[in-house]
Amino acid sequence: MGLSWMSALKLIPWGDVVQATPGIVRGARDLWSRTRRAKSEAETREGAMLAPGDTAQLAARIEQLEAEQLEASKLINTLAEQNAQLVAALDAQRRRMRLLMAFCVLLAAGLAALWLR
């Protein structure tokens, strides 16, 4: 049998996840900026490096790989931002659950007190 969602969520160290999220987002943004910067530098060098024959094919392949790398870094950046939003939402949900649990305990204690009167 697999773990239920609630027990799986309880096993996750949310404090560590929340603390690590800004670093992950920062790293993704750094990757994104480095990739964009490398792409612009490669475009400036490309004009000087083109030559007839195989070199032109290699240059085209390099350009294709750089485009793929740029798309991958965009995806990583987007996923990191979505992860940060998800972690924030889960943290807020966890806080709400604690408040709800406290309210339920107080309500049960109040009902028990009224019943015992």
MIFIDO-566802 format. One line per field, with one value per residue: residue in one letter; x, z, y of N, C-alpha, C in turn; residue number from 0. Coordinates in Angstrom, 3 decimals, m for minus. Layout:
<fimis>
resn [A|...]
n_east [X|...]
n_up [Z|...]
n_north [Y|...]
ca_east [X|...]
ca_up [Z|...]
ca_north [Y|...]
c_east [X|...]
c_up [Z|...]
c_north [Y|...]
resi [NUM|...]
</fimis>
This chain:
<fimis>
resn [M|G|L|S|W|M|S|A|L|K|L|I|P|W|G|D|V|V|Q|A|T|P|G|I|V|R|G|A|R|D|L|W|S|R|T|R|R|A|K|S|E|A|E|T|R|E|G|A|M|L|A|P|G|D|T|A|Q|L|A|A|R|I|E|Q|L|E|A|E|Q|L|E|A|S|K|L|I|N|T|L|A|E|Q|N|A|Q|L|V|A|A|L|D|A|Q|R|R|R|M|R|L|L|M|A|F|C|V|L|L|A|A|G|L|A|A|L|W|L|R]
n_east [0.831|0.421|1.526|m0.753|m1.955|m2.001|m0.333|2.004|2.453|2.926|5.388|7.174|9.707|8.647|9.565|12.268|11.919|10.594|12.568|14.573|13.506|13.770|16.496|16.553|14.954|16.502|18.807|17.778|17.058|19.600|20.767|19.138|19.789|22.535|22.429|21.060|22.902|25.143|24.087|23.752|26.430|27.462|26.135|27.336|29.945|29.557|29.328|31.967|33.078|32.005|32.486|33.082|31.692|32.045|32.207|30.146|27.952|28.477|28.311|25.600|24.498|25.462|24.116|21.509|21.652|22.191|19.803|18.070|19.136|18.553|15.744|15.411|16.463|14.608|12.374|13.219|13.457|10.780|9.594|10.873|9.867|7.146|7.307|8.103|5.781|3.983|5.058|4.734|1.936|1.285|2.466|0.907|m1.515|m0.926|m0.643|m3.262|m4.578|m3.567|m4.688|m7.398|m7.492|m6.871|m9.097|m11.122|m10.451|m10.812|m13.551|m14.599|m13.840|m15.368|m17.962|m17.961|m17.731|m20.175|m21.929|m21.319|m22.309]
n_up [0.000|m0.720|0.569|2.109|0.931|2.933|4.941|3.475|3.004|5.599|6.088|4.716|5.177|5.733|6.650|5.891|3.131|2.585|3.379|1.524|m0.915|m1.847|m2.554|m4.620|m6.540|m6.976|m8.034|m10.406|m11.730|m11.995|m13.713|m15.932|m16.623|m17.158|m19.337|m21.254|m21.525|m22.490|m24.899|m26.284|m26.436|m27.989|m30.369|m31.217|m31.635|m33.609|m36.164|m36.883|m37.008|m39.027|m41.817|m45.061|m46.012|m43.847|m41.493|m41.484|m41.189|m38.645|m37.193|m37.525|m36.168|m33.588|m33.068|m33.027|m30.778|m28.819|m28.854|m27.940|m25.385|m24.307|m24.319|m22.532|m20.185|m19.797|m19.223|m16.849|m15.208|m15.144|m13.948|m11.454|m10.394|m10.296|m8.487|m6.216|m5.778|m5.294|m2.958|m1.219|m1.199|m0.118|2.383|3.483|3.500|5.324|7.647|7.891|8.335|10.859|12.398|12.033|13.239|15.889|16.432|16.236|18.393|20.525|20.180|20.612|23.276|24.436|23.832|25.260|27.848|28.058|27.850|30.127|32.133]
n_north [m1.189|2.214|5.401|7.642|10.828|12.775|11.692|11.580|14.292|15.096|13.994|15.554|17.917|20.851|23.296|23.318|23.195|25.590|27.391|26.813|27.520|30.319|30.333|28.444|29.684|31.972|30.780|29.692|32.042|33.191|31.302|31.687|34.374|34.088|32.342|33.873|35.953|34.542|33.698|36.135|36.942|34.878|35.341|37.711|36.849|35.013|36.142|36.689|34.162|32.585|30.517|29.033|25.777|22.944|24.348|26.191|24.511|23.510|25.861|26.428|24.266|24.757|27.120|26.154|24.461|26.355|27.761|25.767|25.454|27.941|27.833|25.717|26.833|28.866|27.322|26.066|28.303|29.157|26.898|26.959|29.342|28.686|26.602|28.007|29.511|27.442|26.307|28.453|28.614|26.094|26.338|28.387|27.034|25.018|26.525|27.457|25.045|24.374|26.448|25.854|23.344|24.052|25.637|23.702|22.031|23.822|24.297|21.713|21.382|23.405|22.510|20.122|21.158|22.495|20.335|18.882|20.465]
ca_east [0.000|1.144|1.221|m1.826|m1.444|m1.796|0.870|3.148|2.692|3.475|6.786|7.990|10.151|8.209|10.442|13.449|11.489|10.325|13.850|15.376|12.849|14.385|17.768|16.261|14.487|17.666|19.662|17.137|17.189|21.000|20.945|18.438|20.562|23.782|22.112|20.766|24.157|25.962|23.456|24.082|27.867|27.653|25.660|28.335|31.118|29.175|29.602|33.390|33.513|31.426|33.367|32.398|31.854|31.622|32.134|28.806|27.054|28.746|27.767|24.146|24.213|25.711|23.004|20.358|21.863|22.038|18.362|17.515|19.587|17.775|14.394|15.484|16.642|13.305|11.532|13.712|13.086|9.335|9.323|11.336|8.904|5.931|7.620|8.060|4.373|3.381|5.535|4.068|0.531|1.238|2.786|m0.301|m2.511|m0.513|m0.999|m4.726|m4.956|m3.268|m5.714|m8.644|m7.365|m6.986|m10.496|m11.894|m10.154|m11.514|m14.979|m14.891|m13.729|m16.537|m19.140|m17.838|m18.032|m21.618|m22.586|m21.100|m23.029]
ca_up [0.000|m0.757|1.601|1.765|0.669|4.193|5.603|2.655|3.256|6.944|6.072|4.054|6.113|5.074|7.043|5.017|1.763|2.523|3.469|0.326|m2.116|m2.426|m3.179|m5.879|m7.486|m7.297|m8.920|m11.724|m12.366|m12.399|m14.898|m17.019|m17.046|m17.777|m20.645|m22.166|m21.764|m23.355|m26.223|m26.954|m26.740|m29.102|m31.593|m31.661|m32.138|m34.738|m37.412|m37.196|m37.106|m40.159|m42.936|m45.960|m45.803|m42.605|m40.412|m41.507|m40.604|m37.206|m36.630|m37.480|m35.084|m32.333|m32.890|m32.632|m29.398|m27.951|m28.771|m27.051|m24.035|m23.883|m24.013|m21.311|m19.036|m19.581|m18.560|m15.481|m14.494|m14.933|m12.960|m10.136|m9.901|m9.942|m7.266|m5.123|m5.535|m4.703|m1.582|m0.441|m1.037|0.819|3.711|3.949|3.775|6.564|8.740|8.022|8.954|12.295|13.002|12.030|14.258|17.189|16.579|16.486|19.756|21.421|20.030|21.286|24.720|24.817|23.793|26.393|29.051|28.064|28.041|31.508|33.051]
ca_north [0.000|3.477|6.379|8.574|12.180|13.486|11.199|11.983|15.714|15.239|13.564|16.570|18.964|22.087|24.408|23.276|23.500|27.030|28.095|26.564|28.031|31.522|29.971|27.760|30.706|32.803|29.987|29.620|33.358|33.334|30.468|32.376|35.542|33.621|31.767|34.989|36.667|33.685|33.713|37.394|36.914|33.939|35.989|38.679|36.120|34.175|36.847|36.589|32.777|31.864|30.214|28.101|24.332|22.310|25.330|26.775|23.518|23.488|27.092|26.270|23.316|25.466|28.055|25.355|24.021|27.523|28.037|24.752|25.767|29.096|27.351|24.909|27.724|29.514|26.335|25.911|29.515|29.104|25.855|27.414|30.326|27.965|25.868|28.976|29.819|26.246|26.183|29.499|28.222|24.967|26.853|29.080|25.992|24.357|27.428|27.440|23.760|24.468|27.295|25.099|22.302|24.714|26.024|22.480|21.590|24.739|24.046|20.448|21.627|24.199|21.618|19.194|21.914|22.720|19.053|18.453|21.363]
c_east [0.873|0.749|0.045|m1.214|m1.142|m0.531|2.117|3.478|3.279|4.960|7.717|8.401|9.866|9.061|11.672|13.085|11.265|11.627|14.673|14.786|13.482|15.722|17.575|15.826|15.655|18.590|19.082|17.243|18.625|21.287|20.330|19.258|21.882|23.536|21.828|22.045|25.052|25.408|23.817|25.564|28.151|27.196|26.666|29.573|30.814|29.504|31.054|33.812|32.978|32.430|32.640|32.601|31.299|31.455|30.746|27.795|27.238|28.170|26.244|23.749|24.412|24.569|21.738|20.477|21.715|20.569|17.685|17.900|18.802|16.356|14.387|15.655|15.368|12.378|11.940|13.318|11.590|8.978|9.754|10.364|7.592|6.130|7.563|6.620|3.669|3.780|4.867|2.607|0.401|1.550|1.583|m1.389|m2.199|m0.874|m2.508|m5.207|m4.682|m4.310|m7.045|m8.625|m7.500|m8.431|m11.359|m11.676|m10.875|m13.026|m15.389|m14.821|m14.937|m17.809|m19.126|m18.181|m19.537|m22.382|m22.481|m21.819|m24.216]
c_up [0.000|0.403|1.163|1.569|1.959|4.901|4.808|2.893|4.632|6.985|5.482|5.086|5.518|5.447|6.157|3.584|1.606|2.563|2.198|m0.921|m2.659|m3.105|m4.521|m6.932|m7.922|m8.268|m10.316|m12.457|m12.818|m13.656|m16.116|m17.518|m17.692|m19.170|m21.659|m22.528|m22.701|m24.774|m26.967|m27.302|m27.928|m30.415|m32.102|m32.218|m33.419|m36.071|m37.834|m37.486|m38.334|m41.296|m43.824|m45.533|m44.488|m41.461|m40.347|m40.907|m39.088|m36.528|m36.520|m36.341|m33.723|m32.047|m32.439|m31.170|m28.417|m27.793|m27.841|m25.604|m23.484|m23.509|m22.717|m20.080|m18.756|m18.813|m17.102|m14.638|m14.175|m13.874|m11.560|m9.551|m9.503|m8.661|m6.062|m4.774|m4.861|m3.247|m0.705|m0.183|m0.040|2.242|4.297|4.305|5.079|7.766|8.974|8.690|10.454|13.012|13.089|13.102|15.655|17.455|16.908|17.902|20.750|21.372|20.751|22.801|25.212|24.845|24.952|27.702|29.166|28.361|29.497|32.515|33.603]
c_north [1.249|4.373|7.228|9.962|12.916|13.005|11.553|13.451|15.953|14.870|14.615|17.619|20.350|23.276|24.474|23.655|24.996|27.820|27.948|27.207|29.304|31.238|29.289|28.762|31.589|32.067|29.880|30.943|33.609|32.528|31.141|33.557|35.123|33.071|32.861|35.728|35.854|33.674|34.998|37.465|36.002|34.557|37.006|37.991|35.361|34.839|36.709|35.157|32.051|31.719|29.208|26.640|23.849|23.303|25.959|25.800|23.448|24.733|27.009|25.339|23.973|26.439|27.317|24.903|25.179|27.890|27.033|25.023|26.954|28.681|26.536|25.794|28.512|28.579|26.155|27.112|29.517|28.070|26.270|28.434|29.656|27.163|26.802|29.329|28.639|26.084|27.233|29.137|27.073|25.406|27.586|28.073|25.265|25.220|27.439|26.153|23.783|25.326|26.564|24.013|22.904|25.124|24.806|21.972|22.488|24.536|22.761|20.620|22.424|23.357|20.636|19.900|22.173|21.421|18.590|19.349|20.761]
resi [0|1|2|3|4|5|6|7|8|9|10|11|12|13|14|15|16|17|18|19|20|21|22|23|24|25|26|27|28|29|30|31|32|33|34|35|36|37|38|39|40|41|42|43|44|45|46|47|48|49|50|51|52|53|54|55|56|57|58|59|60|61|62|63|64|65|66|67|68|69|70|71|72|73|74|75|76|77|78|79|80|81|82|83|84|85|86|87|88|89|90|91|92|93|94|95|96|97|98|99|100|101|102|103|104|105|106|107|108|109|110|111|112|113|114|115|116]
</fimis>
